Amino acid sequence: MLVTALRADIINYRAAASFLDLEGDIDSVARALRRFGDSLNNFTTVGESDIPIRMHHGVDIVSDTHDMVQNQGEASVDILLRLNNEFIITADGQLSAIIVDTVPDMTISGFTTAIERVQMEDINIKAAGTLQDMFIVIVPRRKGASALRSVEAALTVIPTN
């Protein structure tokens, strides 16, 4: 968190120095933090309109023994995400998927920023995943629109490299 705050240039160096409880003069530690922060790459952000976001209602989390997974070629089911023996599929489920595609230079901290923003709205995240420059968040169907707005808002502050 300290490095993130230093990169974002949103830190009170003197307060951080006293909080760290390091040996030495607080002003010296604050100057060292400032020099370290200056040596880090600053965050850049992406514009909300620059990122394609999709929402699918009616998704479900199922195991590999589920009929729809077993008969995938015959059913009109898309697999959105797979982790071990669990699948997130498009079906007539009670969940919604927020899918964010092609976030340039997205870091894992950017993904967590979006997750935290959804959680701040008191939305129960059922599943989430990221791969390269995209991520997916699964929430209850009734909370899909709220989660979408939260992710859109987070995209305006997601740090990129």
C-alpha positions in Angstrom: 0.0 0.0 0.0 2.8 2.4 0.8 4.4 1.9 -2.7 1.0 2.4 -4.3 0.5 5.6 -2.4 4.0 6.8 -3.3 3.4 6.0 -7.0 0.1 7.8 -6.9 1.7 10.8 -5.2 -1.1 10.9 -2.6 0.9 10.6 0.6 1.8 12.8 3.5 5.5 12.0 3.8 5.9 13.2 7.3 2.8 11.3 8.6 4.0 8.2 6.8 7.5 8.6 8.3 6.1 8.8 11.8 3.7 5.9 11.2 6.6 3.6 10.0 8.2 3.8 13.4 11.7 3.7 12.0 14.9 4.7 13.9 16.1 8.2 13.0 14.8 11.7 12.5 11.2 11.8 11.1 12.2 14.6 8.7 15.0 12.5 7.3 12.8 9.5 6.9 10.2 11.7 5.1 12.9 13.0 2.7 14.0 9.5 2.0 10.4 8.5 1.3 10.0 11.5 -1.1 13.2 10.5 -2.9 12.0 6.9 -3.2 8.6 8.0 -4.4 10.2 10.3 -7.0 12.2 7.3 -8.4 9.0 5.3 -9.0 7.0 5.4 -12.2 3.8 7.5 -11.7 0.4 5.9 -12.3 -1.4 6.7 -15.5 -5.1 6.0 -15.9 -7.4 4.9 -18.7 -10.5 6.7 -19.7 -13.8 5.1 -19.1 -14.8 5.2 -22.7 -11.6 3.6 -23.8 -12.4 0.2 -22.2 -15.0 -2.2 -23.6 -17.2 -3.6 -20.8 -19.8 -6.3 -21.3 -22.4 -7.6 -18.9 -24.0 -11.0 -19.1 -27.1 -11.8 -17.0 -28.0 -15.3 -16.2 -24.5 -16.9 -15.7 -23.9 -19.7 -13.3 -20.9 -21.4 -11.5 -21.0 -25.2 -12.1 -18.7 -28.1 -11.8 -17.3 -30.1 -14.7 -19.9 -32.8 -14.0 -22.8 -30.4 -14.8 -24.9 -31.4 -17.8 -24.3 -28.2 -19.7 -20.6 -28.6 -19.4 -20.7 -32.2 -20.4 -22.9 -31.4 -23.5 -21.3 -28.1 -24.4 -21.3 -28.9 -28.1 -25.0 -29.6 -28.1 -26.1 -26.8 -25.8 -26.0 -23.0 -26.4 -23.5 -22.5 -23.5 -20.4 -20.4 -23.5 -17.7 -21.0 -20.9 -16.6 -17.6 -19.6 -14.0 -18.8 -17.1 -12.6 -22.1 -15.9 -10.6 -22.8 -12.8 -9.8 -26.4 -12.1 -13.1 -28.3 -12.1 -15.3 -25.2 -11.8 -16.8 -23.3 -14.7 -18.6 -20.0 -15.1 -21.0 -20.5 -17.9 -23.7 -18.5 -19.7 -26.9 -20.3 -18.7 -30.2 -19.4 -17.0 -28.4 -18.7 -13.7 -28.9 -16.2 -10.9 -25.6 -14.4 -11.4 -24.3 -11.6 -13.6 -20.8 -11.4 -15.2 -19.1 -8.0 -15.7 -16.4 -8.6 -18.3 -13.8 -5.9 -19.0 -11.7 -6.5 -22.1 -8.5 -5.0 -23.2 -7.3 -2.8 -20.4 -4.0 -1.6 -21.6 -1.1 -2.3 -19.3 -3.4 -3.3 -16.5 -1.6 -4.4 -13.3 -2.9 -6.7 -10.6 -3.3 -3.6 -8.4 -5.7 -2.3 -11.1 -7.8 -5.4 -10.9 -7.9 -5.2 -7.1 -9.0 -1.5 -7.4 -12.0 -2.6 -9.4 -12.8 -5.4 -6.9 -12.5 -3.1 -4.0 -14.8 -0.6 -5.6 -17.5 -3.3 -6.1 -17.1 -4.4 -2.5 -17.4 -0.8 -1.3 -20.9 -0.9 -2.7 -21.6 -3.9 -0.4 -22.0 -6.3 -3.4 -21.1 -9.9 -2.7 -18.6 -11.0 -5.3 -19.2 -14.7 -6.1 -16.1 -15.1 -8.3 -13.5 -13.0 -10.1 -10.5 -13.6 -12.3 -8.0 -11.9 -14.5 -5.8 -12.9 -17.4 -3.4 -10.6 -19.2 -5.4 -7.5 -20.1 -8.9 -8.5 -19.1 -10.9 -9.4 -16.0 -14.3 -10.8 -15.0 -16.3 -10.2 -11.9 -19.3 -12.4 -11.0 -22.0 -11.0 -8.8 -25.7 -11.8 -7.9 -27.9 -11.0 -10.9 -29.8 -8.2 -9.1 -26.6 -6.4 -8.3 -25.2 -6.6 -11.9 -26.1 -3.0 -12.9 -24.6 -1.6 -9.6 -21.5 -3.7 -10.1 -21.1 -2.5 -13.7 -21.3 1.2 -12.5 -18.7 0.5 -9.8 -16.3 -1.1 -12.3 -16.9 1.8 -14.7 -16.1 4.2 -12.0 -13.0 2.3 -10.9 -11.7 2.3 -14.5 -11.1 6.0 -14.3 -8.6 5.5 -11.5 -7.2 2.1 -12.3 -3.4 2.4 -12.3 -1.6 1.2 -15.4 2.1 0.8 -16.1 
